[in-house]
Amino acid sequence: MSEISIIGAGLSGSEAALQLAARGYKVKLYEMRPERQTEAHQTGHLAELVCSNSLKSTRLDTGSGLLKAEMQILSCKLLPIAHSCKVPAGHALAVDRALFAAKVTAEIDSNPQIQLIRREVTELPEGKVILATGPLSSDAIMHHLQQLLGEDHLFFFDAIAPIIDTDSIDMDKVYAKARYDKGEPDYLNCAFERDEYYRFVDALLEGEKHEAHEFENAFFSGKNFNFYENCMPIEELARRGKDTLRHGVMRPMGLEIPATGKKAYAVLQLRAENQDRTAYNLVGGQTMLRYPEQKRIFKLIPGLENAEFLRYGSIHRNSYLNSPLILNENLSLKAREDVWIAGQLSGVEGYVECIATGMLVAAIIAGELSSLPEHTVLGQLWRRLLSVQPKQSFSPVNANFGLLPALAAPPRDKKLKRQMLSERSIQTMRSAFPEASEQTESG
Ligand SMILES: Cc1cc2nc3c(=O)[nH]c(=O)nc-3n(C[C@H](O)[C@H](O)[C@H](O)COP(=O)(O)OP(=O)(O)OC[C@H]3O[C@@H](n4cnc5c(N)ncnc54)[C@H](O)[C@@H]3O)c2cc1C
């Protein structure tokens, strides 16, 4: 009988354990809590949701809703448990978090194939291993990974700028141009007049922020983190002086407006998120502003008045690996091919995405999956973990429509476009896994 060790019984580790147990594997599942807690977990339960109790939307015109639909086709284990603990939240799948964690724990405890071992793992054991220790992996295991993979391949913080839908950008105002016309015009430029710039800076200064956790406060005070400047929130830079942004990340040098030849007072640049350019990233826009505030304030940027956000910005403690450089196609480590990485550590972001990678890695290890169709969100998440992005360091990815290849003939109506993208993904997944989809339909 095949044996495997899984380290970390959070969302991805619990999903992987249940998947492999169902396929006859003997699973040793290691969890360091309750003896050793992380900065955010509060109980000894497995699959504890550390913050929001929402697994986001179930609507098929959202990236997360589509991902969940695809995961159901592939017989995800934790999603049905989440549905059984559902609390009213409109189109969102929100759960009673205590009940959800208790149910997952009970299911694992009572599974004869799974041995739950409550202790911190400080080194990778011999044999097949799934490493799923999450964004708050213990120091000891991170230190071990540092020795195995090298310091450059580990990230400890996540500074994410918002990502917006290309269709929502006003292309009459925004223009493509390289600074001083040197190189390809890869970036889109949002040019500010003087008044527009100061209005934006004032809004950033007044915007309501997320409460930082204690460990994040240590980070922002600069203690012990020498890469702190690179992750500075845009509103914190604005706080240093009203002109700091236009002398830094929003400098207008070499970016005259082509139509008028006029020099802009400040410029915020947009960088393409994918080859089809269906989504753009606000360069330097990493932020701790609350989501509704981001929506309000970033719409003050000329050309982004009607911006639709595919992902909001954030900054938080997040241990993850430089997956495109250190993973094989099957999500195992190049340095140790019998060790697979799942969950947030692999570079996905979000509860559902983490569960999805646990499910994915289990199917890969069982020899049932070597690739997924490119038209599926899950297939694209997998691809993104492996693709080196030119000119930028690897940053975590969540499920969003910007990941999907464009439609051959996209309609103008955005809702219809998303509906068509969703239908294409689900049909593709169903025809790739006909037996699995029949199982789901019959309940
Ligand atoms: C503070 C914070 C808030 C977040 N809020 C949200 C949110 O609201 N919505 C959202 O979608 N996503 C959120 N995330 C992101 C992410 O979706 C969750 O962190 C998710 O739980 C990650 O799943 P995982 O399986 O990778 O790790 P986890 O679910 O964290 O599981 C990892 C497990 O490994 C254990 N562990 C760690 N090190 C060791 C070790 N050495 N030996 C044994 N066990 C170990 C941990 O105790 C933990 O139980 C948040 C992340 C953080 C850090």
The ligand as a MOL file (V3000), in Angstrom:
LIG
                    3D

  0  0  0     0  0            999 V3000
M  V30 BEGIN CTAB
M  V30 COUNTS 53 58 0 0 0
M  V30 BEGIN ATOM
M  V30 1 C -3.6930 36.5010 8.5160 0
M  V30 2 C -4.2430 35.8740 7.2580 0
M  V30 3 C -5.5540 36.1060 6.9100 0
M  V30 4 C -6.0830 35.5080 5.7230 0
M  V30 5 N -7.3830 35.7470 5.3950 0
M  V30 6 C -7.9290 35.1870 4.3040 0
M  V30 7 C -9.2990 35.4160 3.9630 0
M  V30 8 O -10.0240 36.1160 4.6730 0
M  V30 9 N -9.7900 34.8340 2.8320 0
M  V30 10 C -9.0210 34.0430 2.0430 0
M  V30 11 O -9.5390 33.5240 1.0290 0
M  V30 12 N -7.7220 33.7940 2.3360 0
M  V30 13 C -7.1510 34.3530 3.4450 0
M  V30 14 N -5.8260 34.1050 3.7670 0
M  V30 15 C -4.9840 33.3550 2.8370 0
M  V30 16 C -5.1250 31.8130 2.8060 0
M  V30 17 O -6.2420 31.4920 2.0180 0
M  V30 18 C -5.2560 31.1210 4.1360 0
M  V30 19 O -4.1460 31.4230 4.9200 0
M  V30 20 C -5.3480 29.5730 3.9840 0
M  V30 21 O -5.7180 29.0040 5.1970 0
M  V30 22 C -4.0620 28.9450 3.5090 0
M  V30 23 O -4.2450 27.5660 3.3350 0
M  V30 24 P -2.9930 26.5690 3.4740 0
M  V30 25 O -3.5150 25.1970 3.3840 0
M  V30 26 O -1.9340 26.9750 2.5450 0
M  V30 27 O -2.4160 26.8770 4.9460 0
M  V30 28 P -3.1460 26.7970 6.3630 0
M  V30 29 O -4.6120 26.6580 6.2030 0
M  V30 30 O -2.6160 27.9440 7.1650 0
M  V30 31 O -2.5870 25.4370 6.9420 0
M  V30 32 C -1.2440 25.2470 7.2550 0
M  V30 33 C -1.1700 24.3820 8.5110 0
M  V30 34 O 0.1720 23.9770 8.7150 0
M  V30 35 C 0.4650 24.0380 10.0860 0
M  V30 36 N 1.9250 24.1540 10.2030 0
M  V30 37 C 2.7180 25.2110 9.8930 0
M  V30 38 N 4.0210 24.8900 10.0530 0
M  V30 39 C 4.0430 23.5900 10.4820 0
M  V30 40 C 5.0880 22.6850 10.7920 0
M  V30 41 N 6.3710 23.0310 10.7030 0
M  V30 42 N 4.7590 21.4210 11.2030 0
M  V30 43 C 3.4470 21.0390 11.3080 0
M  V30 44 N 2.4190 21.8600 11.0080 0
M  V30 45 C 2.7160 23.1200 10.5910 0
M  V30 46 C -0.3320 25.2340 10.5760 0
M  V30 47 O -0.5800 25.1560 11.9620 0
M  V30 48 C -1.6130 25.1170 9.7440 0
M  V30 49 O -2.6080 24.3930 10.3980 0
M  V30 50 C -5.2660 34.6830 4.9230 0
M  V30 51 C -3.9480 34.4670 5.2900 0
M  V30 52 C -3.4360 35.0400 6.4480 0
M  V30 53 C -2.0110 34.7870 6.8200 0
M  V30 END ATOM
M  V30 BEGIN BOND
M  V30 1 1 1 2
M  V30 2 1 2 3
M  V30 3 2 2 52
M  V30 4 2 3 4
M  V30 5 1 4 5
M  V30 6 1 4 50
M  V30 7 2 5 6
M  V30 8 1 6 7
M  V30 9 1 6 13
M  V30 10 2 7 8
M  V30 11 1 7 9
M  V30 12 1 9 10
M  V30 13 2 10 11
M  V30 14 1 10 12
M  V30 15 2 12 13
M  V30 16 1 13 14
M  V30 17 1 14 15
M  V30 18 1 14 50
M  V30 19 1 15 16
M  V30 20 1 16 17
M  V30 21 1 16 18
M  V30 22 1 18 19
M  V30 23 1 18 20
M  V30 24 1 20 21
M  V30 25 1 20 22
M  V30 26 1 22 23
M  V30 27 1 23 24
M  V30 28 2 24 25
M  V30 29 1 24 26
M  V30 30 1 24 27
M  V30 31 1 27 28
M  V30 32 2 28 29
M  V30 33 1 28 30
M  V30 34 1 28 31
M  V30 35 1 31 32
M  V30 36 1 32 33
M  V30 37 1 33 34
M  V30 38 1 33 48
M  V30 39 1 34 35
M  V30 40 1 35 36
M  V30 41 1 35 46
M  V30 42 1 36 37
M  V30 43 1 36 45
M  V30 44 2 37 38
M  V30 45 1 38 39
M  V30 46 1 39 40
M  V30 47 2 39 45
M  V30 48 1 40 41
M  V30 49 2 40 42
M  V30 50 1 42 43
M  V30 51 2 43 44
M  V30 52 1 44 45
M  V30 53 1 46 47
M  V30 54 1 46 48
M  V30 55 1 48 49
M  V30 56 2 50 51
M  V30 57 1 51 52
M  V30 58 1 52 53
M  V30 END BOND
M  V30 END CTAB
M  END
